Amino acid sequence: MKKKYIKLLIVVLASSFCISIFFFKVRDVEHTQRDLATIPSVPAATPRKPTPVVMSTIKKKTRSVIPFELPPLKISETFRNDIPKNGAFWNRKLHSLLRQFDSPGNQTDKDPRGKFKCQPESLELLQMNIQDIHSYPLLYRDFLRGMECRNPPLLIDQPDKCSSDSEKDQIFLLLAIKSIPKNFERRQAIRETWGREGLYKNGLQVRIVFLLGGSSEDDPSLDKLISFEAREFQDLLVWDFNDSFYNLTLKENVFFKWMLESCPNVSFIFKGDDDVFANTPAILNYLKSLKPEEATALYTGQVISDASPLRDPKIKYYVPQSFYEGPYPAYAGGGGFLFSGNLLPSLYHVSFYIPFFPIDDVYTGMCFKALGINAMKHDGFRTFDIREQDRENPCVHKDLLLVHQRDPQQTIRLWRGMHSTMLTC
């Protein structure tokens, strides 16, 4: 019995020690952030009212939002003609939705938000449309079953993220970073470097949100840590869906909806991964240099043209021939791209007539193409990285807007090097 109590005491002490270490790490992070505030062009943190978050477990929350209206929509003929009408499942689904859009009855009911019901289809029903469905990878089948599910509950919100008291506080650039629960180090490296919130030296306000789903059933629960992180940094948005590669399109869609409900007046949005290095001051300078007509219809990054589906099931970007046939539209690589905030209502509207696609940056390109907006190439975006010998060189990175990939340690070294008073290029 005595040994049993000793073992129990050891477990309790070990748990307490681990929790203490985590809190000390967070405190160290705060000291590091204060140190970085002295770097030129990096704003000081802007305090805001903490967002209430349940600490014990993440629970579904309800919030009241003002309904937003969807603008009139016209779907590009070029986009319609670029997607072949054939027997592939996605192609048939798209052209069916386009016929609904074109129908006379749809002219009097332009709001499609109530048409999608989350009723996961059975494999038997899917097999009637896709004969070789059982040859698809398991996650692919899960994606197909949930293609109509577009409204997962928002578990952690940041309702005051875009609140402002004056015109000076209007947000010029919102950084929206795709992340997953376990990637705390990546998020923290971004907070300490190119993701700093506040007023930059050119008088432009920048804010950041990290977009997360939930952990998979096979991963340990990180709910308590995520809740603590959300309350501490006030920059996490967490939805109740499995945060898998095939759900990145869903993450994009719910982010658009959140923007329209909570942050509709942002000038520009940067969408990126949590393993990129972005040169925020250079991005701001570029955006500020745009002509008015460019600033209202911007969709730019490293443009991928003449791409087609990959048919090897072992490849991450595998797309079965029975699911989709035809080329992809030109699109900006999902590692990071910029677009105009005023396009959000139309992007969200058109997404109801374009079925979810399992590759999120391809899907985003389709939505822009359907609006008649072509991806614009920018040489400062390097989503496929740069020469190996230049990857630790701050001088090379000063002339770029984005590179992919960088780990947290490389990100911090590059940022400090770029802003060092000792740097000569």
N, C-alpha and C positions, 0 to 999 in steps of 0.2 A: 504493500500500500504506500509505504514511504517513497519507494522508487517511482511509483506512479505520479505522486505529487511533485517530485523533483523534475520529472520529464515535462509535466504540465507547466511548471514554473519556467523551465528553459524555453519552451515554445512561446510563452507570453513575453518573456524578455527579448527573444529574437524578433518577434513581431514589432515590439515597441521600438527596437533599435532600427529596423528597416524604415518605419514611418518617420523616425527622427531624421534619418539620413536624407529622406526625400524632402522634408521641410527645410533642412539646412541647404540642400541643393537649390531649392527655389529662392531662398534668401540670398545665396551667392549669385544667382541669376540676376536678382534685382540690383545688387552692387555692380555687376558687370554692365547692366543697362545704363546705370547712372554714369559710369565711366565713359561709355560710348557717346553719351549726350554731348561731350565736349568736341567731338569730331565735326568739322565744318560740314554744313548742309544736312546733318542728321538732327531731326527735331527732338525736343524733349518730349517725354511721354505726356499725353493729355489725359488728366484724370477724369473719369466719368463715374456716374452712380453705378455701384455694383449690380450685376444682374442676378436676381435670386435663382439659385439652383439647389435642387435637393442633393444633399451630400451622401445620404446612405445608399440610394440606388437611383438610377435615371428613370424617371417616371414620365408618362405622357402628360403634357400640359396643354391647356387650351388658351387661346389668346384672341382678343377681339381686334379685327383689322377692318379698315375701311375698304369695301369692295372697289376694285379698279375696273375701268372699262377697257375693252380691247378695241384697238383702232380698226378702221376699214382695212381690208386686206385684198391684195392682188397677188396671185401666184404666177411667177415668171413662166412664159411659154418655153424659154430655153431650158429651164429646169425640167419641165414636163417632158420635153422631147429627149433630154439626155438620159432619162431613166427608161430603159426598154420595157415595152409591154410584152411580157412573156410569162412562162409558167412558174417562175420562181416565187416563193411564198411572199417575200417582202415586196417584190414588184407588184404582185397582184393586190396586196393590201394597200400600197400607196395609191395606185390608180383607182381603187375603189373609194378611198377617201377623197381623192380629187374629184371624182364624179359626184360625191355628196356635196362637196364645196360648190360645184358648178350648178347643182340642181336648183330649179326655181324656188322650191320651198326654203332652201338655205338662205335666200336673199332676205327673207323676213326674220330669220333666226340666225344671226351672225355669231352668237356666243356659243362656242362648242364645249365649254368647260363641263357641262353636265352630261356629256355623251360617253364619258369613260367610266366604267364600273370595274372595280378591282375584284374580278371573279376569275381566279386562276384557272386556265383551261387544263383539262386532263390530257395526258399523253395520247389517249385513244382518240380524242377529238382532234388534236393536232395532227395525228397520223392520217386523218382524212384529207388534210391539206399538204402534209409533208410525208411522203411515203417512207423515206429513209430516216425519220426522226430518231429512231433508236440507235442510229450510228453517230448521232451528235454527242459531243462531250456532255457530261452531266450538268455543268454550269451553263452551258448553252441551252440545254433543255429547260433549266430553271428560268433563264432569261425569257425564253419563248412563252412559258406559262404565265409569266408576270408582265408581259408587254403592255397590258392595259392598266396596270397599277401605276398611277401617277401622283397619288396624294398620300405618301407616308406621313405619319405624325411627326411634327417638329418637337424633338425632345428638349433641346437646349437652344434658346433664342438669344438674340442680342437686340432687343427692341429699340435701344437708344443709340445704336451704333452710328446712325446717320443724323442724329438730332443736332441742330445748330441754333445758336442764339442770334447770329448776325450774318450778313452777306459774306463777311470775311471767313466765316466758318463753313461755308458751302464746300462740299467735298468735290474735289477736282478729279481724283483718281482713287478708285477702290481696288485693292489687291484681293482677289478671290483665289485662295490656294487650296487645291485638292489635296487632302491628306487622309490618313487612316489612323484609328485610335492609337496604335502602338508607336507612331512616329513622333514622339515628344521631342527628341533631340533635334530633328529637322525643323520642327515648328519653332523651337527656341532659338536656333541659329538664325532663322529668318527674322524673328522679333528683335534680335540683338543687332541685326545688320540692315539689309535692304528693305525689311518690312516694318521699320519704325514708323509709328503713327505720329501725326502732328503737322505743324506748319513748316514746310521746307523754305529754304532761303529765298526762293523765287516767289514766295507768297501763296503757294498752292497747298491745299489741305489734302492729306493722304490718310486713308483708313485701311484696315486689313481685316479679313475674316478667313478662317480656315473651315473648309467644308468636309464634314465627316458623316459617315453612316455608322452602323453598329458593328461590333466584332462578330466574327463567325462563331458557330457553335464549338468549333475545335480550338478556339483561342481562349486564353484565360480572361476572365472578366476584368476590364479596366474602368468600369463605371465610376467607381469612387475617385480614381485619379483624374478621369476626364471631367467629372463634376468640379473637383478642386481647381483644375486648370482653367475651366470656363469661368469660375468665379474670380480667380486670381487675375486673369489676363483679359477677360471680357471680349474674346475674339473668336470663340468657337460657335459654329452652327452644327447641330447634330440631329440627324433624322433617323427614324426607326426603319432602317432597311439594311440588309447585309452589304457591307462595304466591299464589294468584289469588282473586278475589272469590268465585267459585263453590266454592272449597275452604274458606271460612270455617266452614262447618258441620262439616267434617272436623276443623278446628283446634279447634273447641269440644268435639267428642267425644273427641279424644285428650287434651285438657286435663282433662276429667272423669276419664279413666282415670288420668292422672298424679297427680291430686289423691288419688284413692283409694289409689294405691300409695305415694305419697310424702308426702302432706300431709293425712291424713284427719281431723284433729282441729281444723281451723280453724273459728271461730265463724261468720264471714261472708266472702263473696267479692264483690268489686267487679269486674265485667267491663266493659272499656271500650276505646275506640279510642285510638290514640296522638296524636290531634289534639284531644283534649278538655282542658278545665281542670276539675279536681276540687278541691273544698274539703275536704280530708281531715279536718281538725279538726271541721268541721261534720258530716261523715258519721259520725265516731266519736260525737259527741254525740247524733246522731239514733239510732244503733244502740243506744247505752247507754240511751236513754229508752224502748225498746220493752218492752211487757209480755211475760212469758214465752211466752204463747200466740202472740204476734205474731212473736217472735224465732225460733221453730221452724218457721215456715211463711212466710217472707218472700220475696217476689218483687216488687220495686218499681222504679219509674223513671218516665219519661214514657210513659204508656200510649197505644198507638195502637189505637183501636177502630174497628169497622165498616170495616176495610180489605179490599180485594179485589185480585186480581192485575191488573197492568198489562199490556196486550196490545200495546203499541208496541215492536217489536224494537229501536228505537234507544235505548230507555230502559234504564238500568242494571239496574232491577228487573223487567225483562221476564220474564213467565211465559207460555209458549204455552198455548192453550186445550186442546190435545191432551195436555198434560202434567199440568195441574191445573185443576180446576173447583171453584168454591165460594168462600165467604168465608174470610178469615183469622181465627183466634182473636185476641182482644185480647192484645197482647204489649207488653213494654217495649222501647223503641227501643234498638237495638244500640250507639248511641254510648256508653251507659253505664247499668248497672243493678246493683242489689244483690240478693243472695239468701242464704238460710241455708245454712251449710255442711253441716248434718245432712241436707239434701235430696239431696246429691250421689249417694249410692248408688242411690236410687230414680230420679233423673234418668238416670243411666247405664244402669240396668236397662231403663227404659221406652224408651230410645233404640233398642234393638234391635228394637222392634216399630213404630217410626215411621221410614219410609224417609227417607234424607237429602233435604233440600229445599235448593234453591240459594240461598235467602236465610236467613242464619244466625239473625237475631233472630226471624223468623217461626217457624223450626224450634224454637228454644228455647221460644217461647210455646206451641207445640204440645205439647212435652214436659211443661211445667208444667200445661197444661190437661188432659193425659191423666192426670196425678196428682191432678186435682181442685183444683189451686191456681190461683186467678185473679190476674192481674197487678193490683197495687195502685198507683193513681196517687199520685205525689208531686210537688207543685208546685215543689220545689227542683231538679228535673231539667229542663233546657232543651236537649234534643237538637236543637232547631230554632232555637237561639240566642235572644237577647233583642233589645230595640230597639237599633238601630245607635248611637244617641247614648249608650248605657249600656255599650258593649262594652269601654271602657277604664277604667271607673269601679270602683275597688276596693270602694267602699261598697256598690254594688249586688251585687257578687259575694260579699260576706261573708254574705249571707242566702241564697245558693244553694248547692246541693250539686254541680251539674255544669252546664257550658255547652259547647256544640259549635258551631262550631269555633274553636280558637285555635292560632296558629302558635307556634313555640318562643319567639320574642322577646316576643310578647304574654303568654305564660304566665309568663315570668320577671318581666316588669314588673308583672303583676297580683299575683303572689305577694309580691313585695317591697313593693308598695304596701299590700296587705292586712295585712302584718305590720310595717309601719313604725310607730314610736312617734309619728311626726308626724301620723298619719292621724286625722282627726276626721270622724265621720259623723253 
